[in-house]
Amino acid sequence: MGGVSAAGADAWRDELRVDVVTAALQSALAGSRNAGASAVVWSDRGSQIVLHVGKLQLRALENTLVVAVDTQSAEFGVAPLIVRFVFGGRDDPASLVAATDEGALGHPAVAARWGTLFRDVIWAALVRLLVSHADSHGLAPASVEIGPDRFVFAARQEVSVRELAERHHRARRSEVPEGDAG
């Protein structure tokens, strides 16, 4: 898969190559009934489009992931469909959150009709991949790092919101001088 490295008893970091992530996204786009297919037909509300999932491309640059696939339809011929996800940086506490464009890029009509569905399937597949890696070590997802030709998924022990609040409260109490506690 990729370079796997332990980061401590309660944390884990797993580096995946782009081709591994690409295969997971191709599988998600094709669906379980079409596993391994190089092209699939998506049908939705009377419209159809061919996705050439075998030609899916990923570009991982700094903290940005760009995903592109060729589509094909009778109306527009072959046209690309592209989505971008921008993740937080390595030390950013929001590294499990990604910003994305309001709409997909590519042929305007294809992007307007199929872009949201394409983006949502890609995002769900990325989340599923991250969660399954964390679960395989009995941990919870902690962060995603995107870099040239690699993804680093980090996981750690799950901490409840209540536990975080209690820690914060104890830390704040220890910071307050005794005469000011009131």
Residue pairs with C-beta under 8 A, 6 or more apart in sequence:
1 14
1 16
1 17
1 20
2 14
2 15
2 16
2 17
2 20
2 150
2 151
3 15
4 14
4 15
5 13
5 14
5 15
6 12
6 13
7 13
7 154
10 139
10 156
10 157
11 139
11 142
11 154
11 155
11 156
11 157
12 134
12 137
12 139
12 154
12 155
12 156
13 152
13 153
13 154
13 155
14 133
14 152
14 153
14 154
14 155
15 150
15 151
15 152
16 129
16 150
16 151
16 152
16 153
17 149
17 150
18 58
18 60
18 149
18 150
18 151
21 58
21 126
21 129
21 151
22 56
22 57
22 58
24 125
24 128
24 129
25 56
25 58
25 67
25 122
25 125
25 126
26 53
26 54
26 56
27 35
27 125
28 121
28 122
28 124
28 125
28 128
29 40
29 51
29 53
29 56
29 69
29 118
29 121
29 122
29 125
30 36
30 37
30 40
30 53
31 40
34 40
37 53
37 54
38 52
38 53
38 54
38 55
39 50
39 51
39 52
39 53
39 54
39 72
40 50
40 51
40 53
41 48
41 49
41 50
41 51
42 48
42 49
42 50
42 51
42 114
42 117
44 114
44 117
47 113
48 73
49 71
49 72
49 73
49 110
49 113
49 114
50 71
50 72
50 73
51 69
51 70
51 71
51 81
51 118
52 69
52 70
52 71
52 72
53 69
55 69
55 70
56 67
56 68
56 69
57 67
57 68
57 69
58 65
58 66
58 67
59 65
59 66
59 68
60 146
60 147
60 148
60 149
60 150
60 151
61 146
61 148
62 146
62 147
63 86
63 87
63 88
63 89
63 145
63 146
64 84
64 85
64 86
64 87
64 146
65 84
65 85
65 87
65 98
65 126
65 146
66 82
66 83
66 84
67 82
67 83
67 84
67 85
67 122
68 80
68 81
68 82
68 106
69 80
69 81
69 118
70 78
70 79
70 80
70 81
71 78
71 79
71 80
71 81
71 106
71 107
71 110
71 114
72 78
72 79
73 79
73 110
75 109
76 107
76 109
76 110
79 106
79 107
79 110
80 105
80 106
80 107
81 104
81 105
81 106
81 107
81 110
81 111
81 114
81 115
81 118
82 104
82 105
82 106
82 111
83 100
83 101
83 104
83 105
83 115
83 118
83 119
83 122
84 100
84 101
84 105
85 98
85 99
85 100
85 122
85 123
85 126
86 98
86 99
86 100
87 95
87 97
87 98
87 144
87 145
87 146
88 94
88 95
88 96
88 97
89 95
90 143
90 145
95 143
95 144
95 145
96 130
96 141
96 142
96 143
96 144
98 123
98 144
100 119
100 123
103 111
103 112
103 115
103 116
104 111
104 114
104 115
104 116
104 118
104 119
105 111
105 115
106 115
126 144
129 153
130 141
130 144
130 153
131 141
133 141
133 153
133 155
134 140
134 141
134 142
134 153
134 155
137 155
139 155
139 156
139 157
139 158
140 155
140 156
140 157
140 158
141 153
141 154
141 155
142 154
142 155
142 156
143 152
143 153
143 154
144 151
144 152
144 153
144 154
145 151
145 152
145 154
173 181
